[in-house]
Amino acid sequence: MSTFAHQFFSGLAMGGVYAILALALVMIYQATHLVNFAQGEMAMFATYMAWNMMDSGLPYWAAFGLTVVLSFAAGVIIERVIVRPFAKAPVLSMVIVFIGMVFIFNSVVGWIYGYEIKDFRSPFPEKAWFGNTLMSSHESGVIVVTFLVLALVYGFFRFTPLGLAMRAAAQNPASSRLVGIKVGWMLALGWGLAAAIGSIAGMMAAPVVYLDPNMMSSLLLYGFAAAVLGGIDNPWGAVAGGFIVGVMQNLVGAYLVGTQIQLSVALVIIIGVLVMKPSGLFGRVIVTRV
Amino acid sequence: MVTRRELLEYASLSAVAAGAGLAARPLAFGADMPGVTATEIKIGQTMAYSGPASAYGVVGRVEAAYFKMINEQGGINGRKINLISLDDGYSPPKAVEQVRRLVEQDNVAFIFQSLGTPSNVAIRPYLNAHKVPQLFSATGASLLGDPKHFPWTMGVNPTYRTEGAIYGKHILATKPDAKIAVLYQNDDLGRDYLSGLKDGLGEKNLGMIVKEVSYEVSEPTIDSQVVTLQGSGADVFLIAATPKFGAQAVRKSFDLGWKAVRYIVNVTASFTILKAAGLEKSHDLITASYAKDPTDKIWSNDEGVKQWTAFCQKYMSASVIPDANAVYAYGVAQVLMQVLKQCGNDLSRENVMKQATSLKDVPVSVFLPGITVSTSPDNYYPIRKMQLQRFDGENWKLFGDLISG
C-alpha cells in the first residue's frame, strides 16, 4: 500500500512540472496558435541563468524573481527579432525555426556551462511538510507552485483588460486592430509570458532531474502530451493533463507493463483519448463555419 | 601509395613554398607501414566533443595534450605522434564516416581510444575488414573483447561485466543472506552490469536478486523505479546507472529512508556526481575502482599523482585535475606508449596489434598499486582487477584486496 501511495504522489509531483510546462505551451498557443518546440530549451537556458545567479551568491527568491523577469524580456525579444520576420511564412517554416532554436540553445549552454550535471537548490526546506512521509517538501512545493501559476494565468486572462486584449488579438486579429489593440505587441507579450512560465517549470524540475543541457528534452515531451491531453487551449485542462500524465506514467510502469514500455503505453492511452475527443479532455470544441 | 589528397597537398605546398627551398614532403615510410614516416606516426580517434556524452570529450583533449608533451620530449623512437581526433557527437553513423576518413584520407596507422560503446561497435566491422588496429576502445562493454571474431579490436577498461561480478562476489562474501535489488539502464551498459552481478553470485544464488528494474535514458527521472525497488523489501541496492540517473537514485533511496547497502557503479562514482546527489546522502556507498583519485589525500605524496598534477598545470588547466575521465585518459595514453616502445621501428599494423596483445604487467602511474595491464592473443581484457572503496561523506576510502571479476 505504501509503495502504491509513494508511486502515486511522486507521479503527482512530476505531473506538476509537466503541468507548468504545459501551461507555457498553452500560453503561446493562446497568443499565436503555434506550438513552440523550443519552449523546453528556453526554460533550460533560464534555469542555467538562475543557477549562475545563485552560484554568485544571490538568495534563492531573488534569483527566482530575476530569472522570471529576464526570461520574460528574452521571450519578448525572441518574438520581436526571430519569430516576427516569419509571421507571414508557412507554419512549416516556423517549425524549422523552432527546431533551430532547440539546437542553438542546447549547444550554446553546453558550450558555456559544460555537460556535467549540476545540483540545483530547492527553495523548500529539507524536512517534509506537516510530517508528510509520502512526499518531500519539494514535491509538495511543486504542486503548490503549479496551482499558483495556474491561478495567475487564469486570473490574467479572465480578469485583466490586458488578458482580454491578448485573447482578442489571438482570436480575431483584424477586429482587435480596429478597436485599437496593438496585435503585434500582444504576440510578443504572449511569448514573454510563456518564457517566464517556462522558466518556473525549469526551476521546479531542476532539483528533481538535475541541471544539464539535455534536462528538458524528455520533460517537454511529457509537457506536450499533458497539454494535448487536457486541451491545448485550456489552462485548467493543461494542468489536469499534467497530473494525469505524471501519475499514469508511474502507475503504468510500476504495475501494468513494467518500465520498458511505460512511455509507449502512456502515449498510446493519450492517443486513445484524442481519438475519442480530438480537442482534448477539457478542450473547447471549435466549429469553423466555412 | 600516394593518395590524391597527398598529391594535392603536395602541389599546394610546393606552390606556396616555391623558391623557398622547401624539400618535398616526406612520403609514406613504406608501403606496409601506413601513417608512418621517418619522423612521424599518425593515429586517429573519434571522440564525443559534442552531443549528449560530451562530458567525455576531455579524454581526447588530455590525450592530445599528452602526445604534445611526448613530442616536446623528443617523441617515441625519434618519431612525433600526430593524433587526429575527430568529433562524432556520440553518434555511430558519424563515427563510421569519420573513421573511414581517418583510414582512407588521413591514412592513419591505427585508431586509438575511440569513445563510446555504440560508436566502437559501429566502426568495428570496417576496421577489422581493413585490418586496422582499433586499440583501447574507451568503453567497458564486454563485447568489445572478442578476439575470435574481431582480432583487430581491443577495449581497455575493466568491463562492466567484470565490475558487476566483483560486486556479486563481495555481496556473497559479506552478506550471504542478502536480498538484492538492481536498477539498470536498459542498454549494453546496464545489462552487462546485471549479467556480471549474476556471474559473481553464481548459478545457485540467483534467487538472491529479488527485484530488477530498468529505465530508459529518455526518462526524466527514475524516482518511480526506486520506489518499486524499495517496495520489494531488498536490503542491498545495486545502482547500475549513468551519472544523472545514478545521482537521482542515490538521492531518492536516501530520501525514502531505505536502509540498504548501496553499490554504485564506477562510471557514476565520481565526486562531482556525488556532490550533485548530496554528500551526506552518498554516505557509505560502495564502488569498485582501478585508478587513483587525485583529490584523495592518501595520494598527496604519490609520484604518479604529482606528475599528473604537474602535467595538468602545464598542458591543460588545474580544473581538469580531479576529473576521473581525464585521469583515465592519461593512464591509457601511457599504455599506448608502452605498445609503441615495444614496436620499435616496425610500426606496421600487424606488429602494432601483436605488441598490443603481448603486454606484460605494464604499470600505469595513475592506476592503483597492484593494478597493471596485461594482454595476450586470446585475452583482450587489459585490466581485470579492481579494488572496492567506500564513501565516508568526503572521500572514497579503499578497503579490502584487489578483486578480479
Interface residues (C-beta under 8 A of the other chain):
Chain A: S2 T3 H6 Q7 S10 G11 M14 S107 G110 G114 Y115 E116 I117 K118 D119 S136 A205 V208 V209 Y210 D212 N214 M215 S217 S218 L219 L221 Y222 Q249 N250 G253 A254 G258 T259 Q260 L263
Chain B: S50 P52 A53 S54 A55 N186 V213 S214 Y215 E216 S218 E219 P220 T221 D223 S224 Q225 V227 T228 Q230 G231 P243 K244 A247 Q248 D255 L256 T272 I273 K275 A276 A277 G278
